[in-house]
Amino acid sequence: MASRVFLSPPHMSDQEEIWLREAFASNWIAPLGPFVDRFEQTLGTCLGGLHVCALNSGTSALHLGLLVLGIEPGDRVYCSDFTFSATVNAIRYCDAEPVFIDSETESWQMDPDLLAARLEADARDNRLPRAVLVVDLYGISADYARILPICEQYGVPILEDSAEALGSTYQGRACGTFGHLAAFSFNGNKIITTSGGGALVSSDASLIARARYLSTQAREPRPYYHHTTIGYNYRLSNLLAAVGCGQLSVLPSRVAARRAVNAYYRQALGDIPGLSFMPEPPGAVSNCWLTVIQLDPSQAKLSPEALRLTLEEKNIESRPAWNPMHRQPVFESFECVGGAVCTQIFERGLCLPSGSALDEVTLARVCDAIREALT
């Protein structure tokens, strides 16, 4: 059988092993250390000078982001419905209640009109949410030109989930720089990786200082262990930060490579009846973390699941689009505003192999398999 084509595998450069060996040689093996400092500084510079707290996962970053915004049990947090469960899990870690907001068709991101209407109604009822958690899904930013003024009008802070959007921009500005805070993920399948890792970022130094305090077991600055609040063991290790420093050094080339993969698919498959691609709306420049297609059941020969199984027979990994949060049994008791748009995206969506190391021979193999199945 032909070799496996993975959905989004890690892609190392020549630098990671060098810095990893340097970290070993220095014996900075435990969490924190010089490479954590370097990683935070480099990422902050990449994002235009933001303050950064490097953490062990993007989920940890979301959790801490909510905590430093003051989210407490019983609070309501508005959240993108079309996302991965980690986004909502972080809300539940705080014993807060998510309210899911549907997507708009133009970007697949949170619908600003639905958000505005709901906040207006909440303001009349004196029950505004404590925060809005906006997701930049699959590397496309939300429409912040509309969402920011809406939230500012009602004084509701934004936590930006940019786990999938490092290297993406909106109106020339980096994703992860629009909210009061933003979370990134460096999981093994992301555009760059630290194996497992994440970061919380903000232009507000005091918020990041609070996150650092909570992420290191909330230890007070005394010569003995003294704690006045509950803390968490969330910091990134020096070894993984060394890998991350190497990955950050090649971020622009990884974005360019994934955009080229996306362009190849569009050129090779764009004429197939019923097949369309995730939109890249005006002002948004996606990192194309994953290339996602839609199959219109009135025209396409196969369903997304049938195509996925066909590709699997050829040792090609693909994956359904995210199943919306309001459809998840664990979250079905929570309120959803809309839901039809992201449900349709899920029912018609399939993520294609999108790794930055894909060559044209492999891409041609994937495209040939898709074209054969659909035509």
Secondary structure, DSSP 8 states (H G I E B T S, - for coil): ----B-SS-----SSHHHHHHHHHHHT--SBBSHHHHHHHHHHHHHTTS-EEEEES-HHHHHHHHHHHTT--TT-EEEEESSS-HHHHHHHHHTT-EEEEE-B-TTTSSB-HHHHHHHHHHHHHTT---SEEEEE-GGG----HHHHHHHHHHHT--EEEE-TT-TT-EETTEETTSSSSEEEEE--TTSSS--SS-EEEEES-HHHHHHHHHHHBTTB-SSSS--BSS---B-B-BHHHHHHHHHHHTTHHHHHHHHHHHHHHHHHHHTTSTTEEE----TTEE---SSEEEEE-TTT-SS-HHHHHHHHHHTTB--EE----GGGSGGGTTS-EE--HHHHHHHHHEEEE---TT--HHHHHHHHHHHHHHH-
